[in-house]
Amino acid sequence: MASNEYQVEYAKTGRSVCKEKSCPVVGKRIAKDQTRIGKVYPSRFREGEMQTDWFHPKCIFQNFLRARKTTKLIDSVDEISGFEDLEDGDKRDIKRLLHDFLTGKVSPAPGTARKKPTPRKKKAPTSSPAPAKKRQRTPPANGKSEEAPAKKRKVAPTAQPSTSSKPKAVNQSTSPPSRFFSDPFSLKSLVPLAWA
């Protein structure tokens, strides 16, 4: 279970905001001197520090309806620190809300109920696929087969090695020959060949 702790107190200022997404209060502000319940848990941002999310008393039980199974919930008023410091009317209200939650009388706020999971698509049975149909040729009207003659491939003439021992002149123009950049990743293209 998650290591949540709960505390209750009267709001010291009117700046705290209820963390329940379906809070009915306009602006979700918790007014000064109004009862608020805080969920205290380890901070995700600072190691060793605790973080508090504040809720209206009614809103925290709405939040519990959507909580994960591993989340520690309030089971009795003894688990809420600061409960003894409240006035009798506020104690009575929180006990009533807790009783309603534990007996299942708390219903989700409109529009916040858990959605039914989307049904998964059924996979097709895993059988071997049917073989593809062979395409049949229709015979030509004149009765002769229409086989095309095999095309001859043209072969480029290969360069014959030179029998002379003199080196050919290297291209001295300002722009390098295009053969050097035909394959940019080849080492041969980086070194011009003086002997051909």
Long-range contacts (C-beta under 8 A, 24 or more apart in sequence): 1-70, 1-71, 1-72, 2-41, 2-68, 2-70, 2-71, 2-72, 3-41, 3-42, 3-72, 4-39, 4-40, 4-41, 4-71, 4-72, 5-39, 5-40, 5-41, 5-79, 5-81, 6-37, 6-38, 6-39, 6-40, 6-60, 6-74, 6-79, 6-80, 6-81, 7-37, 7-38, 7-40, 7-52, 7-80, 7-81, 7-82, 8-35, 8-36, 8-37, 8-38, 8-57, 8-80, 8-81, 8-82, 8-83, 8-86, 8-94, 9-35, 9-36, 9-38, 9-82, 9-85, 10-34, 10-35, 10-36, 10-86, 11-35, 11-36, 11-54, 16-54, 17-54, 18-54, 18-55, 18-56, 18-59, 19-53, 19-54, 19-55, 19-59, 19-63, 20-55, 20-56, 20-59, 20-60, 20-62, 20-63, 21-112, 22-59, 22-62, 22-108, 22-109, 22-110, 22-111, 22-112, 23-56, 23-59, 24-109, 25-56, 30-54, 30-56, 35-86, 35-90, 35-93, 35-94, 37-80, 37-94, 57-93, 57-94, 57-97, 58-97, 61-97, 61-98, 61-100, 61-101, 61-106, 62-106, 62-108, 62-109, 62-112, 64-101, 64-106, 65-106, 65-108, 65-112, 65-114, 66-108, 66-112, 66-114, 74-98, 74-101, 75-102, 162-196, 167-194, 167-195, 168-194, 168-195, 168-196, 170-194
